[in-house]
């Protein structure tokens, strides 16, 4: 039996909790992944998303971690296809003095065991 999508989602969020943002993307994301933010920003492709993440991480002065609240699966066909969610609070200080600390939900659609579409839900004005 292959790894369940809920277990895969837990491992993916644990990589974030450990500060392994790029490493997690490399392991879990499909090459043609799509990432959507609440403000409508959309990035397509793992390479573009990793490049964007590296630029964002260069602006971080301190990462205080992630408080994981819940995980769930909408469906999982046992073949790496389905939908999962994770609810968590991330806490980051930026070099410009701002803070990024939203309560957020991440909904991930999986295909062939890789994250194909990730959409974040949070209040951008937190």
Secondary structure, DSSP 8 states (H G I E B T S, - for coil): ----HHHHHHHHHHHHHTT-HHHHHHHHEEEEEEEE-TTS-EEESHHHHHHHHHHHHTTEEEEEEEEEEEEEEEEE-SSS-EEEEEEEEEEEEETTS-EE--EEEEEEEEETTEEEEEEEE--TT-
